[in-house]
Amino acid sequence: MPRIVAIADTHGEHAELKLPDGDILIHAGDLTPRGTLKQLESVANWLRAQPHPHKVVIAGNHDFALQRDAVNARALFHGLTYLEDAEATCAGLRIWGSPWQPWFHDWAFNLRRGAPIDAKWKLIPEGVDVLVTHGPPAGYGDKVWSGERVGCEDLTLHLDRVKPKLHFFGHIHEDRGEWTRGPTRIVNCTTSEATLPASVIDV
C-alpha cells in the first residue's frame, strides 16, 4: 500500500519542514516566494535530498520561472518528476499534475474561468489514480479568510468525469483539510510555508 506525503505552499520555507517517511512525496506548487531560478534551485535540491523514492512536483502561482523561463527552470528538477499537464506512474499509481488556477492577481499559471481553464482540465485522462493541481475545485478547500469560495467550478465538474482516488492541491492556506466527493478523497495539503505538517495518505 503506497504512502503519499503531500505538501504545498512552502514559499521557500521548505527546509523548516520535517517530513514523515513515505513512498511518494508530492509538492502541489508554490515552491518559492517569487519564482526565481535561484529559489527554484534551492527547493529542487532539498526535494532531491528527501528519502522518498518518488518525488512529484508541480508549479504554483508564485513559481514564475517555470512559466517564463521553462527550459532553464525545468532543468533544475533533474531526478524529480515535474508535471505540467502531464502524467507519470509512481509506485503503481497513475498521477496527473497541472499548475493552472483561475486568474489571480496576475500571478503565474493563471487562466480565465470558463473555456480557457476548462481546456486544461479536459486534458486530464480518465483512469488517473491521483490528481495534483495547485488550486482547489469549487466547494472544497477553497474558502478564503473573507468567507468567499474561490475554487474552480470547471475543475469540480472534471473530478466527476475523471473520478480519481485522490486529489491534492494547496493555494488556499486558510482552508486546509480533507473532503470526499463520490469516490474521490479531496485534500488541501497546504503547509502554509512551514507552519502546518505534511498530509499523509495511505492509498
TORKOL-4160 file (C-alpha; in steps of 0.2 Angstrom, whole numbers, padded with zeros to 4 digits, m for minus):
203
<pt num="1" X="0000" Y="0000" Z="0000"/>
<pt num="2" X="0009" Y="0016" Z="m0006"/>
<pt num="3" X="0010" Y="0030" Z="0007"/>
<pt num="4" X="0009" Y="0048" Z="m0001"/>
<pt num="5" X="0017" Y="0063" Z="0009"/>
<pt num="6" X="0009" Y="0079" Z="0001"/>
<pt num="7" X="0014" Y="0097" Z="0004"/>
<pt num="8" X="0011" Y="0114" Z="m0004"/>
<pt num="9" X="0014" Y="0132" Z="m0002"/>
<pt num="10" X="0031" Y="0131" Z="0006"/>
<pt num="11" X="0036" Y="0148" Z="m0002"/>
<pt num="12" X="0054" Y="0145" Z="0001"/>
<pt num="13" X="0052" Y="0139" Z="0019"/>
<pt num="14" X="0055" Y="0120" Z="0014"/>
<pt num="15" X="0070" Y="0117" Z="0025"/>
<pt num="16" X="0059" Y="0120" Z="0040"/>
<pt num="17" X="0048" Y="0106" Z="0037"/>
<pt num="18" X="0051" Y="0089" Z="0045"/>
<pt num="19" X="0043" Y="0076" Z="0033"/>
<pt num="20" X="0037" Y="0058" Z="0038"/>
<pt num="21" X="0043" Y="0044" Z="0028"/>
<pt num="22" X="0033" Y="0038" Z="0013"/>
<pt num="23" X="0034" Y="0031" Z="m0005"/>
<pt num="24" X="0029" Y="0046" Z="m0014"/>
<pt num="25" X="0032" Y="0064" Z="m0010"/>
<pt num="26" X="0021" Y="0077" Z="m0019"/>
<pt num="27" X="0023" Y="0095" Z="m0019"/>
<pt num="28" X="0007" Y="0104" Z="m0026"/>
<pt num="29" X="0015" Y="0121" Z="m0030"/>
<pt num="30" X="0021" Y="0137" Z="m0023"/>
<pt num="31" X="0038" Y="0131" Z="m0021"/>
<pt num="32" X="0045" Y="0148" Z="m0019"/>
<pt num="33" X="0041" Y="0166" Z="m0014"/>
<pt num="34" X="0044" Y="0174" Z="m0031"/>
<pt num="35" X="0049" Y="0160" Z="m0043"/>
<pt num="36" X="0067" Y="0165" Z="m0047"/>
<pt num="37" X="0079" Y="0152" Z="m0054"/>
<pt num="38" X="0089" Y="0153" Z="m0038"/>
<pt num="39" X="0074" Y="0150" Z="m0027"/>
<pt num="40" X="0068" Y="0135" Z="m0038"/>
<pt num="41" X="0086" Y="0128" Z="m0037"/>
<pt num="42" X="0085" Y="0128" Z="m0018"/>
<pt num="43" X="0069" Y="0119" Z="m0017"/>
<pt num="44" X="0074" Y="0106" Z="m0030"/>
<pt num="45" X="0090" Y="0102" Z="m0021"/>
<pt num="46" X="0080" Y="0100" Z="m0005"/>
<pt num="47" X="0067" Y="0088" Z="m0013"/>
<pt num="48" X="0081" Y="0078" Z="m0021"/>
<pt num="49" X="0089" Y="0076" Z="m0003"/>
<pt num="50" X="0072" Y="0068" Z="0004"/>
<pt num="51" X="0072" Y="0049" Z="0006"/>
<pt num="52" X="0055" Y="0046" Z="m0003"/>
<pt num="53" X="0058" Y="0035" Z="m0018"/>
<pt num="54" X="0047" Y="0045" Z="m0029"/>
<pt num="55" X="0045" Y="0064" Z="m0029"/>
<pt num="56" X="0032" Y="0073" Z="m0039"/>
<pt num="57" X="0032" Y="0092" Z="m0042"/>
<pt num="58" X="0020" Y="0104" Z="m0050"/>
<pt num="59" X="0021" Y="0123" Z="m0051"/>
<pt num="60" X="0010" Y="0136" Z="m0042"/>
<pt num="61" X="0006" Y="0154" Z="m0045"/>
<pt num="62" X="0022" Y="0160" Z="m0036"/>
<pt num="63" X="0033" Y="0150" Z="m0047"/>
<pt num="64" X="0036" Y="0162" Z="m0061"/>
<pt num="65" X="0052" Y="0155" Z="m0069"/>
<pt num="66" X="0043" Y="0138" Z="m0073"/>
<pt num="67" X="0032" Y="0148" Z="m0085"/>
<pt num="68" X="0043" Y="0162" Z="m0091"/>
<pt num="69" X="0060" Y="0153" Z="m0092"/>
<pt num="70" X="0053" Y="0135" Z="m0093"/>
<pt num="71" X="0068" Y="0126" Z="m0101"/>
<pt num="72" X="0081" Y="0133" Z="m0088"/>
<pt num="73" X="0069" Y="0131" Z="m0074"/>
<pt num="74" X="0064" Y="0113" Z="m0078"/>
<pt num="75" X="0082" Y="0108" Z="m0080"/>
<pt num="76" X="0084" Y="0112" Z="m0061"/>
<pt num="77" X="0072" Y="0097" Z="m0057"/>
<pt num="78" X="0083" Y="0083" Z="m0064"/>
<pt num="79" X="0080" Y="0067" Z="m0054"/>
<pt num="80" X="0062" Y="0073" Z="m0049"/>
<pt num="81" X="0046" Y="0071" Z="m0058"/>
<pt num="82" X="0040" Y="0088" Z="m0064"/>
<pt num="83" X="0022" Y="0088" Z="m0071"/>
<pt num="84" X="0014" Y="0101" Z="m0081"/>
<pt num="85" X="m0002" Y="0094" Z="m0089"/>
<pt num="86" X="0007" Y="0078" Z="m0089"/>
<pt num="87" X="0006" Y="0060" Z="m0081"/>
<pt num="88" X="0018" Y="0049" Z="m0073"/>
<pt num="89" X="0017" Y="0032" Z="m0064"/>
<pt num="90" X="0024" Y="0031" Z="m0047"/>
<pt num="91" X="0023" Y="0016" Z="m0036"/>
<pt num="92" X="0010" Y="0009" Z="m0047"/>
<pt num="93" X="m0001" Y="0024" Z="m0046"/>
<pt num="94" X="m0005" Y="0035" Z="m0062"/>
<pt num="95" X="m0003" Y="0053" Z="m0056"/>
<pt num="96" X="m0008" Y="0068" Z="m0067"/>
<pt num="97" X="m0001" Y="0086" Z="m0062"/>
<pt num="98" X="m0007" Y="0103" Z="m0068"/>
<pt num="99" X="m0002" Y="0120" Z="m0061"/>
<pt num="100" X="m0016" Y="0131" Z="m0068"/>
<pt num="101" X="m0029" Y="0141" Z="m0057"/>
<pt num="102" X="m0042" Y="0154" Z="m0061"/>
<pt num="103" X="m0035" Y="0171" Z="m0064"/>
<pt num="104" X="m0027" Y="0178" Z="m0048"/>
<pt num="105" X="m0019" Y="0195" Z="m0046"/>
<pt num="106" X="m0009" Y="0192" Z="m0062"/>
<pt num="107" X="0002" Y="0178" Z="m0055"/>
<pt num="108" X="0010" Y="0164" Z="m0064"/>
<pt num="109" X="m0001" Y="0150" Z="m0072"/>
<pt num="110" X="m0017" Y="0160" Z="m0072"/>
<pt num="111" X="m0031" Y="0157" Z="m0084"/>
<pt num="112" X="m0048" Y="0165" Z="m0086"/>
<pt num="113" X="m0063" Y="0155" Z="m0079"/>
<pt num="114" X="m0073" Y="0146" Z="m0092"/>
<pt num="115" X="m0066" Y="0140" Z="m0109"/>
<pt num="116" X="m0048" Y="0144" Z="m0106"/>
<pt num="117" X="m0045" Y="0134" Z="m0090"/>
<pt num="118" X="m0058" Y="0121" Z="m0095"/>
<pt num="119" X="m0047" Y="0117" Z="m0110"/>
<pt num="120" X="m0033" Y="0112" Z="m0097"/>
<pt num="121" X="m0044" Y="0101" Z="m0087"/>
<pt num="122" X="m0051" Y="0092" Z="m0102"/>
<pt num="123" X="m0033" Y="0085" Z="m0104"/>
<pt num="124" X="m0034" Y="0075" Z="m0088"/>
<pt num="125" X="m0037" Y="0057" Z="m0094"/>
<pt num="126" X="m0050" Y="0046" Z="m0086"/>
<pt num="127" X="m0042" Y="0032" Z="m0076"/>
<pt num="128" X="m0029" Y="0043" Z="m0067"/>
<pt num="129" X="m0027" Y="0037" Z="m0048"/>
<pt num="130" X="m0020" Y="0054" Z="m0041"/>
<pt num="131" X="m0024" Y="0071" Z="m0047"/>
<pt num="132" X="m0012" Y="0085" Z="m0042"/>
<pt num="133" X="m0017" Y="0103" Z="m0045"/>
<pt num="134" X="m0011" Y="0119" Z="m0037"/>
<pt num="135" X="m0028" Y="0127" Z="m0034"/>
<pt num="136" X="m0044" Y="0119" Z="m0027"/>
<pt num="137" X="m0060" Y="0114" Z="m0035"/>
<pt num="138" X="m0075" Y="0124" Z="m0031"/>
<pt num="139" X="m0083" Y="0119" Z="m0014"/>
<pt num="140" X="m0068" Y="0110" Z="m0007"/>
<pt num="141" X="m0054" Y="0118" Z="0002"/>
<pt num="142" X="m0057" Y="0135" Z="m0007"/>
<pt num="143" X="m0064" Y="0146" Z="0007"/>
<pt num="144" X="m0053" Y="0162" Z="0010"/>
<pt num="145" X="m0052" Y="0172" Z="0025"/>
<pt num="146" X="m0067" Y="0183" Z="0019"/>
<pt num="147" X="m0078" Y="0168" Z="0018"/>
<pt num="148" X="m0078" Y="0168" Z="m0001"/>
<pt num="149" X="m0076" Y="0152" Z="m0010"/>
<pt num="150" X="m0063" Y="0154" Z="m0025"/>
<pt num="151" X="m0061" Y="0137" Z="m0032"/>
<pt num="152" X="m0063" Y="0132" Z="m0050"/>
<pt num="153" X="m0081" Y="0126" Z="m0055"/>
<pt num="154" X="m0074" Y="0118" Z="m0070"/>
<pt num="155" X="m0062" Y="0108" Z="m0061"/>
<pt num="156" X="m0076" Y="0101" Z="m0049"/>
<pt num="157" X="m0085" Y="0095" Z="m0065"/>
<pt num="158" X="m0070" Y="0086" Z="m0071"/>
<pt num="159" X="m0067" Y="0077" Z="m0054"/>
<pt num="160" X="m0084" Y="0069" Z="m0058"/>
<pt num="161" X="m0078" Y="0064" Z="m0075"/>
<pt num="162" X="m0061" Y="0058" Z="m0070"/>
<pt num="163" X="m0065" Y="0051" Z="m0053"/>
<pt num="164" X="m0048" Y="0050" Z="m0046"/>
<pt num="165" X="m0045" Y="0041" Z="m0030"/>
<pt num="166" X="m0036" Y="0056" Z="m0023"/>
<pt num="167" X="m0035" Y="0075" Z="m0027"/>
<pt num="168" X="m0021" Y="0085" Z="m0019"/>
<pt num="169" X="m0019" Y="0104" Z="m0020"/>
<pt num="170" X="m0014" Y="0119" Z="m0010"/>
<pt num="171" X="m0015" Y="0138" Z="m0014"/>
<pt num="172" X="m0029" Y="0142" Z="m0001"/>
<pt num="173" X="m0019" Y="0142" Z="0015"/>
<pt num="174" X="m0035" Y="0146" Z="0026"/>
<pt num="175" X="m0044" Y="0130" Z="0021"/>
<pt num="176" X="m0033" Y="0115" Z="0024"/>
<pt num="177" X="m0042" Y="0099" Z="0026"/>
<pt num="178" X="m0050" Y="0083" Z="0018"/>
<pt num="179" X="m0067" Y="0080" Z="0010"/>
<pt num="180" X="m0075" Y="0067" Z="m0001"/>
<pt num="181" X="m0084" Y="0069" Z="m0017"/>
<pt num="182" X="m0090" Y="0052" Z="m0024"/>
<pt num="183" X="m0075" Y="0040" Z="m0025"/>
<pt num="184" X="m0063" Y="0054" Z="m0023"/>
<pt num="185" X="m0054" Y="0059" Z="m0007"/>
<pt num="186" X="m0050" Y="0078" Z="m0009"/>
<pt num="187" X="m0035" Y="0085" Z="0001"/>
<pt num="188" X="m0030" Y="0103" Z="0003"/>
<pt num="189" X="m0012" Y="0099" Z="0008"/>
<pt num="190" X="m0005" Y="0116" Z="0011"/>
<pt num="191" X="0009" Y="0118" Z="0024"/>
<pt num="192" X="0006" Y="0137" Z="0024"/>
<pt num="193" X="0025" Y="0140" Z="0022"/>
<pt num="194" X="0031" Y="0128" Z="0036"/>
<pt num="195" X="0018" Y="0131" Z="0049"/>
<pt num="196" X="0007" Y="0115" Z="0046"/>
<pt num="197" X="0013" Y="0097" Z="0044"/>
<pt num="198" X="0013" Y="0087" Z="0028"/>
<pt num="199" X="m0003" Y="0077" Z="0024"/>
<pt num="200" X="0000" Y="0058" Z="0024"/>
<pt num="201" X="m0012" Y="0047" Z="0015"/>
<pt num="202" X="m0011" Y="0028" Z="0013"/>
<pt num="203" X="m0018" Y="0023" Z="m0004"/>
